[in-house]
Amino acid sequence: MRTGEIKRKTNETNIELNFNIDGEGKTSLETGVPFLDHMLDLFAKHGQFDLHVKAVGDIEIDYHHTVEDIAICLGQVLREALGDKKGIKRYGNFFVPMDETLAQVAIDLSNRPHLEYRAAYPSQQVGQFPTELVHEFMSKLALEARMNLHIILHYGMNTHHMIEAIFKALGRALDEATMIDPRVKGVPSTKGML
């Protein structure tokens, strides 16, 4: 099974995270950030990943460190779970419509980290969650997973819907990119490595 786990403790956060690419969409999420729990649950369910996160962070200051460090951990365990990447599709692309919103996520598991993030929200917060932390999360995820991640929010009016559509599309696109294709021999690259 393609799995990864990490324990990461700093002066700001203490995180335990387990990830299974070939899962069933099962989650156990205790981040201390309710909106992030909701988004990670959507990500895992739509990607058919099993995801366990237990995090204690300095949320009395704000959510920044907790959100950032969870993304770092998730990116690192994704890279661990992918191993040598033999047989994977490598690329994934998915559109998610959610009511008035349309979001697109495209992924290349290229080992060349890059984030292209084209999203603007009508509100700066969803509940107590600052929308700027979505970019922070995706930036660290792309960097630590060493993937090329493009996020395009085509349109929308409701900030909650917009962010939710992005996380659902992320799960679906990553599911596609990580799938094993029996036609692929070795790694899907003319370079012979990813």
C-alpha positions in Angstrom: 0.0 0.0 0.0 1.1 3.5 -0.8 1.1 5.2 2.6 3.1 7.7 4.5 3.2 9.1 8.1 4.9 11.8 9.9 5.3 13.3 13.4 6.4 16.9 13.4 6.9 19.0 16.5 8.0 22.6 16.7 7.6 25.4 19.2 4.4 26.4 17.3 2.8 23.1 16.4 2.7 19.4 17.2 1.3 17.3 14.3 0.7 13.6 13.6 -0.4 12.8 10.1 -1.1 9.5 8.2 -2.0 9.3 4.6 -3.0 6.4 2.3 -3.2 7.1 -1.4 -5.2 3.9 -2.0 -7.8 4.4 0.6 -11.5 4.7 0.9 -12.0 8.4 1.8 -11.9 7.7 5.5 -10.8 10.6 7.7 -10.0 11.4 11.3 -9.3 15.1 11.7 -8.5 17.1 14.8 -6.6 20.2 13.7 -8.1 22.8 16.0 -9.2 24.7 12.8 -12.8 23.7 12.0 -12.9 25.0 8.5 -9.6 23.3 7.7 -11.1 20.0 9.1 -14.0 20.5 6.7 -11.8 21.1 3.7 -9.4 18.2 4.4 -12.5 15.9 4.8 -13.7 17.0 1.4 -10.2 16.6 -0.1 -9.9 13.0 1.2 -13.4 11.9 0.4 -13.2 13.1 -3.2 -9.7 11.7 -3.7 -10.5 8.4 -2.0 -7.6 9.0 0.3 -7.5 7.9 4.0 -6.2 10.8 6.0 -5.6 11.1 9.8 -4.5 14.4 11.2 -4.0 15.3 14.9 -2.6 18.7 15.4 -2.1 21.0 18.3 -1.0 24.5 17.4 -0.8 28.0 18.7 -4.3 28.9 17.4 -4.7 31.4 20.2 -2.4 33.6 18.1 -4.0 32.7 14.8 -4.4 29.7 12.4 -1.4 30.4 10.3 1.2 28.1 11.8 -1.2 25.2 12.1 -2.5 25.5 8.5 1.1 25.9 7.1 2.6 23.0 9.1 -0.2 20.6 8.2 0.4 21.4 4.5 4.1 20.8 5.0 3.4 17.4 6.6 0.8 16.4 4.0 3.2 17.3 1.2 6.0 15.2 2.7 3.8 12.1 3.3 2.4 12.3 -0.2 5.9 12.3 -1.6 6.8 9.4 0.7 3.7 7.4 -0.3 4.3 7.9 -4.0 7.8 6.3 -3.7 9.5 5.9 -7.0 6.3 6.9 -8.9 6.5 3.9 -11.2 3.3 3.3 -13.1 1.5 6.4 -12.1 -0.5 8.6 -14.5 1.5 11.6 -13.3 -1.0 14.2 -14.5 -4.4 15.1 -13.1 -7.0 17.7 -14.1 -10.4 18.3 -12.7 -13.2 20.8 -12.8 -15.7 21.1 -9.9 -18.9 23.1 -10.2 -20.5 24.0 -6.9 -23.7 26.0 -7.3 -22.5 29.4 -8.8 -18.8 28.5 -8.6 -16.4 26.7 -11.0 -12.9 25.7 -9.8 -10.2 23.8 -11.7 -7.1 22.1 -10.4 -4.4 20.7 -12.6 -1.4 18.6 -11.3 1.8 17.3 -12.6 3.7 15.0 -10.1 6.9 16.2 -11.8 9.3 16.6 -8.8 9.5 20.3 -9.9 7.5 22.3 -7.3 5.5 25.2 -8.6 2.2 26.8 -7.6 0.1 28.8 -10.0 -2.8 30.2 -7.9 -5.5 32.3 -9.6 -8.2 32.8 -7.1 -9.8 35.9 -5.6 -12.5 35.8 -3.0 -15.3 38.3 -2.2 -14.7 37.9 1.6 -11.5 37.9 3.5 -12.8 35.3 6.0 -15.0 32.3 6.1 -16.2 32.3 9.7 -12.9 32.7 11.7 -10.8 31.3 8.8 -8.7 33.9 6.8 -9.0 33.1 3.1 -5.3 34.0 2.5 -4.5 30.8 4.3 -5.8 28.8 1.3 -2.9 30.1 -0.7 -0.5 29.4 2.1 -1.7 25.8 2.4 -1.4 25.2 -1.4 2.0 26.8 -1.6 3.5 24.6 1.1 1.7 21.5 -0.2 3.1 22.0 -3.7 6.6 22.7 -2.4 6.8 19.7 0.0 5.1 17.2 -2.4 7.4 18.6 -5.2 4.5 18.9 -7.6 3.4 21.4 -10.2 0.0 22.6 -8.9 -2.3 25.0 -10.9 -5.4 26.3 -9.2 -7.9 28.4 -11.2 -11.1 29.7 -9.7 -13.0 30.5 -12.9 -15.9 32.3 -11.1 -18.1 32.3 -8.1 -19.7 34.6 -5.5 -19.9 32.6 -2.3 -16.4 32.4 -0.6 -17.2 29.1 1.2 -18.4 27.5 -2.1 -15.3 28.8 -3.9 -12.8 27.3 -1.4 -14.8 24.1 -1.1 -14.8 23.6 -4.9 -11.0 24.1 -4.9 -10.4 21.4 -2.2 -12.8 19.0 -4.0 -11.0 19.5 -7.3 -7.6 19.1 -5.6 -8.7 15.7 -4.3 -10.1 14.6 -7.7 -7.1 15.8 -9.7 -4.6 14.2 -7.2 -6.5 11.0 -7.4 -6.2 10.9 -11.1 -2.5 11.8 -11.1 -1.6 9.1 -8.5 -3.6 6.3 -10.2 -1.6 3.3 -11.4 -1.9 2.9 -15.2 -1.0 -0.7 -16.2 0.1 0.6 -19.6 2.9 2.7 -18.0 6.2 0.8 -17.7 8.5 2.4 -15.2 8.1 6.2 -14.6 6.1 8.3 -17.0 8.9 10.5 -18.2 11.3 10.4 -21.2 14.0 11.3 -18.7 13.6 8.0 -16.9 13.0 9.6 -13.6 10.7 12.0 -11.8 
